[in-house]
Amino acid sequence: MNTVITVIDWAFNIYYIMIFIYILLSWLPNVQASPVGVLLGRLVEPYLSVFRRFIPPIGVLDLSPIAALFALHFVKVGVVTVIFWIVGAVT
């Protein structure tokens, strides 16, 4: 059981870091066009685009990734809580 929680925690943390790196790469257009930037874009952009539909940029400042990171954190906490709840109900 502990292993499942650890794997889920790592998966969420890796995705969190990927989003953060993608945000940093947006400040460097040449790096964002690199193979690593393109790969990160393919993995992260579908998730970020959901938030960009509801949170418009303020001038050149895009606040949607902040909301996306908060939402990802709450989803992680929810998933871990549900797993603990399921395991607690079984035992």
Residue pairs with C-beta under 8 A, 6 or more apart in sequence:
1 83
1 87
4 83
5 80
5 83
5 84
8 76
8 79
8 80
8 83
9 76
9 80
12 72
12 75
12 76
12 79
15 43
15 44
15 72
16 69
16 72
16 73
18 40
18 43
18 44
19 44
19 47
19 48
19 65
19 68
19 69
19 72
20 69
21 40
22 37
22 40
22 41
22 44
22 45
22 48
23 65
25 31
25 32
25 37
25 40
26 32
26 62
31 37
32 38
32 41
47 68
47 72
48 64
48 65
48 68
50 68
51 64
51 65
51 67
51 68
51 71
52 62
52 64
54 64
55 63
55 64
55 67
57 63
57 64
